[in-house]
Amino acid sequence: MPFRNLLLVIGNNTEASERYALDLTRLNGAALTVTTSGAAPSLSAFFRSELPSDLLDHMREDVENTARAALDAFAERAKQEGVSVETVMPDLSLGDSSGEVSRLARYFDGTVLQQPDPAGTETADLIEAVLFRSGRPVVIVPSHQGPLQPRTVLIAWDEGRPAARAVADALPLLVIAERVEVVTVGTHGRDRERHSSHLVRHLARHGIETHGASLVTDRGSVASMLLCHAAEVKADLIVMGGYGHSRLREIVLGGTTRRIIQTMTVPVLMAH
């Protein structure tokens, strides 16, 4: 079953993810909803108490007006490209846009976000929130991504629960890909090849022919090795689990997951 209901989160300089979301929407015949990650300035309780209430109201109105204008502008651009878009204006008064977006994302097949870009919108916290709190997959788009072309898809397979979840969520794209490759990374290639055979058989029962690749590493970065392999085979998408660890009852990105998000040069569908 293709994606039928997609969410896009826009901000400053998120043109790459906007184009990708429109392509993904057309490819699947999906409905597209757009929201914004813009947030009101973060002010301490003490500082807020010292500011006149009318000034705080004016600051909030400015933020909301800017966000609304951005949503309307995208909807108009999408309309010109033949895509009808629904806009959702989040409640920005609380200053918790990540929480707002992650709750909204629970009602969609997937959320399209842009890679953190030091020169544009900083989305690392937002990606982390949606990945770990929504229960739905995220498609993270590099800041210099071109048009959507799902020809070659890599599955980063480690037998973990998040990886299994990502594969299940990615089925709409796996079934239309020209080539699907199951990639394992570790110190014992033979053992990992044996474990990936179960996934190969599972996908075959969905009519998806797969190829296997086992990358052996000693002390090198798993993320770097995976991204280098993706470049070598000209992959159009990486499917992988998003991992994290607990910190004061929160889940934060693990090292490999963070490295992939920071240095990716190809879109990544990630689930937790």
Secondary structure, DSSP 8 states (H G I E B T S, - for coil): ----EEEEEE-TT-HHHHHHHHHHHHHHT-EEEEEE--------HHHHHHS-HHHHHHHHHHHHHHHHHHHHHHHHHHHHTT--EEE-----TTS-HHHHHHHHHTTSSEEEEE---TTS---HHHHHHHHHHSSS-EEEE-TT--S---SEEEEE--S-HHHHHHHHHHHHHHTT-SEEEEEEEES-HHHHHHHHHHHHHHHHTTT--EEEEEEE-SSS-HHHHHHHHHHHTT-SEEEEE--EEEETTEEEE-HHHHHHHHH-SS-EEEE-
